[in-house]
Every structure is written in structure tokens, then in C-alpha cells.
Amino acid sequence: MDISEIDYELPSELIAQTPIEPRDAARLMVASPDVVEHRIVRDITEYLRPGDVLVVNHTRVLPARLKLKRKTGGAVEVLLLEAVNVKTLEWDALVRPGGKLALGEELVDNQGRAVLAIGERSQAGDTFMVRFLANSEHDVMNMLMEIGEIPLPPYITTSLQDKDRYQTVFSHDQKSSAAPTAGLHFTPELLDRIRAIGVTICEVELVVGLDTFKPISTENPLDHVIHTESYHVPQETLDVCLQAKSTGSRVIAIGTTATRALESAATFDSLRGRTNLFITPGYEWKIVDVMMTNFHMPRTTLLLMVQAFVGTRWKSLYAQAIERKYRMLSFGDAMLLYRVANVSS
């Protein structure tokens, strides 16, 4: 496989800089096996059936971007990815610039308070271990609420007035460095309408980490080393999904992260842990029948997952979206994709 197979030309003017209001007014491309329809998100109820199960990722975004300084005055930005050890207050983090930072060097905030110390660089060389200079996990969270910023993706350059617009309405447990963006389209009212149809709504957790920010850099995308992410699928959620499938109903995953969590639980026969599941064309799908997802950056693992779900048809779907000027990426519009059986390319 060549990297060009998951590449496309993304017009910069189509990258959504602000979320649409209300949340469920975003456009929705519905790609069933036989037809493509152009609707809006609140119309999703027309494509759901009693007995279906809709699964969301409940993770909440941390104010994980810290603008700090070296004691010599140089600016350093730290993007927290995931807590590694809550007892020692150690986190995995992206640190920029990180080339000259010494092991054990302390970084300070704008008031000169020591915030964290630099630890070992990862074997891959793209992240650092950092240790907070605080007394407890509670103190760390208070510090993040005070000096941290919500880490919008780098392609969003417009400031966000309402910080809750980068959180889903069903989010809890602040752990992630990015939002599960397909879930941003749902309102409490839309969720109530979905339940009224007879659809069960269940939750999973996948802590969104580094691969959200990291494009594939290998010529053969299958050679890419995917970073692990923490996930948890409650037994009740898995049971409801399996029961639905046994009766001919469908599992609809809201977002690639909910999809990865469900498929990880089924693939590894484990309800929680760290997943390195790399879903690529030829993957044998076990749980998810329909996936709602936003439009993704070129050359990313998320596009590989989409291709594994619907085949190379994604290229024509993206071409239609661009021709019709859909809003792209995190604050953009969405797709409702029906899985194609036996996708091998």
C-alpha cells in the first residue's frame, strides 16, 4: 500500500474554524450501500430503527495545553497526552521545542511558579515523560484548570469563545487531549428523540491521544507504528451490542474513537486496557455496523479506518463533499457510513 492511496487535496477554505449552531444543524452525508444522501445531523433519526444501539465516547477534553517557560526565559509549550502514573504525577506529553531541554529541568508558568519537570524522552523520540511538581493529583487538576488551555487542533486558528463547544454534551471524566468530534453534533434534545425511537444509547471510553495529532510519515501506511490509547468498554455496553446484533439490529458507533474502543474489546477479548489496534483495509469487523464520523485529514490512520469500513469509495464521497463545500475536520460536517462487507482495499 502507498501513502498516496489515503491522500487527497483538502481546500484550506473548507476547514471549519468555528462550530455551527445549533450543534445538530451540521450537514450529514449519508452513504448507504446504494445511494448517497445529503441531509443534516438532526435527520439521523430517519436512519435509525427500534432495537439499534448507538454508542458514544464519553471522554472529556482536559485543558491540556500549557504555555510554560524555561528558567532562562525561553517559551515551551507542553501538550499533555495521558496520565501515566497518578501517584508520581507523571504524564506523557508533547513538548515543543524539546531539543535542548535537560533531564530534570523544571518549567515555570508566567508567575515564575515551578509547574513540572522534564523526564525521559520516549523510545520513538516524539514525546516526553513529564512530572508535575505538586502534592497530589487533585492539585494537578486545579493547576490545569488555572493555567491550562483547551488544545484545539493546530488547523483551527480562530479562538473559541465558548469552551464547552469543544466538549460533547454527554462528556465526563476529563482525560483526553482532543474531543471525539463526531459526538460534538449531538444535543440533549436529539438524544431524547433517538431514545424515543427505541434506540439504546450506550457509552464507552477511549482517551484520545497522540495519533490525533500525528500524520502517517511512512511511504507504506501499513508500516506506521500506531500509539496506544487507554480504553474501557463496560460489560453492559458490550452485552447490549452483542444482543442487538444477535437479533438483526445494528450497532452505530459515533466516531472513530468509539469504533476503536468497541473493536478493541472484541478483538482482544478485554473490556479495558491499552489498545494498539490498527484498523486497516482487510480488518475483520466484529461489532460496528454503521459509523458516524467527521471528515479527516489526509494521510492519517483515521482515513485508513474509513477505507477499511467502506473501501476506496471514500474517495468519491470526499470528492462529493468538497464539490458541495462541506465543512471539514473537527468543527466540520459529518458522514453516516454503512459498513461494506469484505473490504480488502
TITORTOR-258781 format. One record per residue (C-alpha): x, y, z; residue number from 1. Coordinates in pm, whole numbers, plus 50000, padded with zeros to 5 digits. Example, Ala and Ser with C-alpha at 12.3 -4.5 7.8 and 13.67 -1.06 7.14 Angstrom:
% TITORTOR-258781
NODE  east north    up seq
NODE 51230 49550 50780   1
NODE 51367 49894 50714   2
This chain:
% TITORTOR-258781
NODE  east north    up seq
NODE 50000 50000 50000   1
NODE 50125 50351 49921   2
NODE 50064 50669 50122   3
NODE 49911 50829 49812   4
NODE 49615 50592 49850   5
NODE 49497 50780 50158   6
NODE 49578 51128 50031   7
NODE 49352 51394 49888   8
NODE 49357 51769 49823   9
NODE 49193 51949 50114  10
NODE 49100 52310 50028  11
NODE 49205 52523 50324  12
NODE 48891 52737 50294  13
NODE 48677 52431 50378  14
NODE 48848 52369 50714  15
NODE 48583 52476 50964  16
NODE 48722 52732 51208  17
NODE 48415 52760 51431  18
NODE 48139 52515 51526  19
NODE 47798 52556 51365  20
NODE 47496 52647 51578  21
NODE 47295 52465 51685  22
NODE 47509 52156 51713  23
NODE 47272 51930 51518  24
NODE 47243 52174 51225  25
NODE 47567 52045 51069  26
NODE 47535 51872 50733  27
NODE 47528 51493 50723  28
NODE 47630 51288 50421  29
NODE 47452 50953 50444  30
NODE 47637 50684 50248  31
NODE 47428 50368 50240  32
NODE 47541 50085 50008  33
NODE 47325 50200 49717  34
NODE 47282 50576 49750  35
NODE 47434 50895 49887  36
NODE 47202 51147 50051  37
NODE 47279 51496 50177  38
NODE 47094 51577 50498  39
NODE 47160 51745 50833  40
NODE 47258 51578 51158  41
NODE 46918 51604 51325  42
NODE 46783 51389 51038  43
NODE 46981 51092 51171  44
NODE 46662 50972 51343  45
NODE 46525 50878 50999  46
NODE 46805 50625 50958  47
NODE 46772 50457 51298  48
NODE 46545 50166 51388  49
NODE 46398 50033 51713  50
NODE 46645 49789 51863  51
NODE 46953 49965 51726  52
NODE 47232 50058 51967  53
NODE 47408 50393 51942  54
NODE 47747 50407 52116  55
NODE 47924 50730 52218  56
NODE 48266 50804 52365  57
NODE 48210 50992 52691  58
NODE 48568 51120 52733  59
NODE 48606 51489 52818  60
NODE 48887 51716 52700  61
NODE 49138 51840 52953  62
NODE 49276 52195 52944  63
NODE 49590 52009 52844  64
NODE 49792 52279 52663  65
NODE 50036 52452 52898  66
NODE 50233 52758 52789  67
NODE 50538 52750 53012  68
NODE 50892 52887 53023  69
NODE 51242 52767 53093  70
NODE 51406 52943 53386  71
NODE 51633 53103 53127  72
NODE 51324 53263 52970  73
NODE 51261 53053 52659  74
NODE 50899 52965 52583  75
NODE 50799 52598 52591  76
NODE 50458 52453 52508  77
NODE 50355 52127 52673  78
NODE 50061 51927 52542  79
NODE 49958 51662 52793  80
NODE 49854 51337 52628  81
NODE 49777 51099 52911  82
NODE 49843 51040 53280  83
NODE 50092 50756 53311  84
NODE 50118 50731 53690  85
NODE 49872 50920 53910  86
NODE 50078 50851 54222  87
NODE 50401 51001 54087  88
NODE 50207 51264 53887  89
NODE 50379 51161 53563  90
NODE 50228 51227 53220  91
NODE 50315 51151 52861  92
NODE 50339 51480 52672  93
NODE 50439 51654 52354  94
NODE 50694 51926 52433  95
NODE 50787 52197 52183  96
NODE 51064 52291 52143  97
NODE 51213 51994 52324  98
NODE 51556 51956 52169  99
NODE 51759 52145 52430 100
NODE 51565 52052 52742 101
NODE 51770 51870 53004 102
NODE 51655 51570 53204 103
NODE 51506 51702 53528 104
NODE 51480 52061 53402 105
NODE 51191 52249 53561 106
NODE 50948 52461 53361 107
NODE 50765 52755 53517 108
NODE 50444 52947 53450 109
NODE 50413 53319 53381 110
NODE 50432 53393 53755 111
NODE 50756 53201 53792 112
NODE 50598 52905 53975 113
NODE 50760 52570 53902 114
NODE 50498 52354 53726 115
NODE 50667 52038 53605 116
NODE 51000 51869 53543 117
NODE 51116 51713 53218 118
NODE 51167 51337 53226 119
NODE 51290 51079 52980 120
NODE 51217 51105 52609 121
NODE 51014 50818 52466 122
NODE 51184 50550 52258 123
NODE 51009 50682 51949 124
NODE 51151 51024 52033 125
NODE 50827 51214 51980 126
NODE 50706 51253 52340 127
NODE 50848 51315 52687 128
NODE 50759 51193 53030 129
NODE 50688 51497 53250 130
NODE 50637 51505 53627 131
NODE 50420 51765 53794 132
NODE 50570 51946 54091 133
NODE 50257 51921 54304 134
NODE 50142 51734 54612 135
NODE 49855 51533 54465 136
NODE 49653 51452 54157 137
NODE 49389 51694 54288 138
NODE 49647 51972 54293 139
NODE 49748 51889 53936 140
NODE 49388 51917 53819 141
NODE 49349 52251 53996 142
NODE 49666 52371 53827 143
NODE 49540 52265 53485 144
NODE 49210 52446 53542 145
NODE 49404 52758 53635 146
NODE 49674 52776 53367 147
NODE 49580 52516 53104 148
NODE 49409 52580 52773 149
NODE 49176 52357 52573 150
NODE 49404 52215 52299 151
NODE 49227 52291 51974 152
NODE 49387 52123 51670 153
NODE 49658 52333 51501 154
NODE 49450 52383 51186 155
NODE 49193 52579 51390 156
NODE 49332 52931 51421 157
NODE 49017 53112 51534 158
NODE 48977 53142 51909 159
NODE 48684 52955 52059 160
NODE 48450 53181 52256 161
NODE 48254 52903 52429 162
NODE 48499 52639 52554 163
NODE 48215 52390 52604 164
NODE 48171 52374 52225 165
NODE 48481 52153 52213 166
NODE 48312 51916 52458 167
NODE 48028 51676 52384 168
NODE 47706 51718 52581 169
NODE 47750 51367 52725 170
NODE 48117 51406 52825 171
NODE 48253 51333 53171 172
NODE 48589 51222 53315 173
NODE 48843 51473 53185 174
NODE 49125 51269 53037 175
NODE 49166 51345 52666 176
NODE 49384 51581 52468 177
NODE 49125 51609 52189 178
NODE 48750 51576 52155 179
NODE 48571 51281 51994 180
NODE 48446 51523 51733 181
NODE 48161 51325 51578 182
NODE 47990 51349 51917 183
NODE 48001 51730 51906 184
NODE 47695 51726 51678 185
NODE 47453 51591 51937 186
NODE 47221 51791 52160 187
NODE 47026 51664 52463 188
NODE 46706 51705 52262 189
NODE 46838 51496 51972 190
NODE 46949 51224 52213 191
NODE 46599 51220 52362 192
NODE 46445 51185 52014 193
NODE 46679 50894 51943 194
NODE 46580 50717 52265 195
NODE 46212 50774 52183 196
NODE 46254 50567 51865 197
NODE 46358 50268 52074 198
NODE 46732 50305 52023 199
NODE 46955 50225 52321 200
NODE 47238 50476 52383 201
NODE 47549 50332 52549 202
NODE 47885 50475 52647 203
NODE 48245 50368 52605 204
NODE 48568 50550 52687 205
NODE 48870 50594 52466 206
NODE 49122 50854 52577 207
NODE 49212 51046 52263 208
NODE 49588 51074 52231 209
NODE 49884 51134 52004 210
NODE 49761 50979 51679 211
NODE 49501 51255 51659 212
NODE 49790 51496 51602 213
NODE 50033 51275 51414 214
NODE 50001 51211 51038 215
NODE 50142 50896 50885 216
NODE 50502 50957 50773 217
NODE 50592 50619 50622 218
NODE 50564 50561 50246 219
NODE 50367 50245 50318 220
NODE 50099 50348 50570 221
NODE 50080 49990 50695 222
NODE 50435 50037 50832 223
NODE 50314 50318 51059 224
NODE 50352 50248 51431 225
NODE 50027 50348 51599 226
NODE 50038 50482 51954 227
NODE 49843 50301 52222 228
NODE 49538 50461 52381 229
NODE 49354 50375 52700 230
NODE 49002 50236 52655 231
NODE 48718 50094 52862 232
NODE 48406 49923 52733 233
NODE 48159 49849 53016 234
NODE 48031 49492 53020 235
NODE 47676 49624 52990 236
NODE 47764 49812 52671 237
NODE 47922 49507 52511 238
NODE 47629 49286 52615 239
NODE 47374 49528 52468 240
NODE 47569 49546 52141 241
NODE 47601 49169 52109 242
NODE 47233 49121 52192 243
NODE 47134 49373 51925 244
NODE 47347 49202 51662 245
NODE 47204 48861 51752 246
NODE 46854 48989 51674 247
NODE 46944 49162 51347 248
NODE 46967 49513 51489 249
NODE 47268 49735 51431 250
NODE 47548 49892 51633 251
NODE 47605 50255 51533 252
NODE 47931 50398 51663 253
NODE 47956 50774 51696 254
NODE 48311 50850 51589 255
NODE 48629 50660 51515 256
NODE 48719 50656 51885 257
NODE 48401 50477 51991 258
NODE 48460 50244 51698 259
NODE 48816 50168 51807 260
NODE 48708 50104 52166 261
NODE 48435 49857 52066 262
NODE 48651 49673 51817 263
NODE 48941 49660 52065 264
NODE 48721 49496 52328 265
NODE 48607 49236 52077 266
NODE 48947 49178 51915 267
NODE 49147 49144 52237 268
NODE 48865 48992 52445 269
NODE 48933 49256 52710 270
NODE 48699 49527 52835 271
NODE 48974 49769 52933 272
NODE 49341 49836 52883 273
NODE 49564 49999 52625 274
NODE 49487 49937 52262 275
NODE 49728 49933 51971 276
NODE 49456 49814 51734 277
NODE 49544 49949 51390 278
NODE 49235 49915 51172 279
NODE 49340 49894 50807 280
NODE 49183 49754 50488 281
NODE 49121 49383 50533 282
NODE 49031 49415 50901 283
NODE 48757 49175 51009 284
NODE 48487 49389 51171 285
NODE 48329 49236 51480 286
NODE 48089 49490 51634 287
NODE 48028 49813 51440 288
NODE 47777 49814 51153 289
NODE 47733 50189 51096 290
NODE 47977 50468 51181 291
NODE 47914 50839 51209 292
NODE 48232 51036 51165 293
NODE 48360 51376 51064 294
NODE 48585 51430 50762 295
NODE 48951 51360 50839 296
NODE 49290 51498 50745 297
NODE 49474 51338 50452 298
NODE 49737 51072 50526 299
NODE 49601 50973 50867 300
NODE 49520 50647 51044 301
NODE 49157 50763 51059 302
NODE 49132 50758 50680 303
NODE 49272 50406 50684 304
NODE 48994 50309 50922 305
NODE 48734 50468 50694 306
NODE 48877 50278 50397 307
NODE 48860 49956 50597 308
NODE 48491 50035 50660 309
NODE 48370 50141 50314 310
NODE 48658 50063 50079 311
NODE 48805 50306 49829 312
NODE 48456 50452 49791 313
NODE 48568 50707 50050 314
NODE 48749 50893 49772 315
NODE 48431 50963 49576 316
NODE 48248 51054 49898 317
NODE 48516 51306 49991 318
NODE 48515 51441 49635 319
NODE 48140 51497 49660 320
NODE 48183 51668 49997 321
NODE 48447 51903 49859 322
NODE 48241 51978 49548 323
NODE 47940 52060 49769 324
NODE 48159 52262 50007 325
NODE 48103 52057 50318 326
NODE 48281 52194 50623 327
NODE 48577 51972 50705 328
NODE 48763 51837 51010 329
NODE 48693 51883 51382 330
NODE 48430 52159 51369 331
NODE 48301 52047 51032 332
NODE 48017 51836 50897 333
NODE 47970 51461 50931 334
NODE 47916 51137 50743 335
NODE 47695 50840 50827 336
NODE 47870 50537 50677 337
NODE 47720 50192 50631 338
NODE 47985 49922 50651 339
NODE 48067 49739 50331 340
NODE 48123 49366 50370 341
NODE 48460 49211 50281 342
NODE 48656 49529 50221 343
NODE 49008 49433 50119 344
NODE 49129 49758 49965 345
